[in-house]
Amino acid sequence: MYKTESGQYASESGNFIIDFPMKPRLQVIDNQIGTDKYKIFNYQAVAGQQMIYMAEYIDFPEYVMESWDKDQAYQQILKTTEAKYGGVFKLTKQEPTEQHNLKGIYYEFSLNPDANVPRGVKGGIKGKIFFVGNRSYQLTYLGEEQELIDKYLNSFRLIK
């Protein structure tokens, strides 16, 4: 990932540009659906204890995307997001979104009042999901409310 002339960050392999508040760190996570292995490319910038910015992309096996309609794919990613945080956050908002000729969904998770919330955890999760072919892009902010969230989420665009 490199910094562009405009001060945003670009991923050539991910084919996107986004306005992280600082240089993100890349973590590549091996995953598997059935016998098919694939990688999750997760860029993360931690701006404070309660301010985490993430952008990740996944190239799903084609047969997976052919077996799901778009809504099923969105729902699967949202369920995975909820499970990733152990049910501490609950989906509270989901609506269509469009930016830079990409259609997707915007979502919010709030603290789940029925969950055993770890001490010190505050805020929520806001994000967007877009699909381009069999690639998903998920943009996420985790933490307390602050003014850079919308700027970050709305800055995402493809390089080409």
PyMOL commands that set and color helices and strands:
alter all, ss='L'
color gray80, all
select helices_A, chain A and resi 62-67+70-84+148-155
alter helices_A, ss='H'
color red, helices_A
select strands_A, chain A and resi 2-3+9-11+16-18+25-33+36-48+51-59+89-99+102-111+124-132+135-143+157-158
alter strands_A, ss='S'
color yellow, strands_A
deselect
rebuild
show_as cartoon
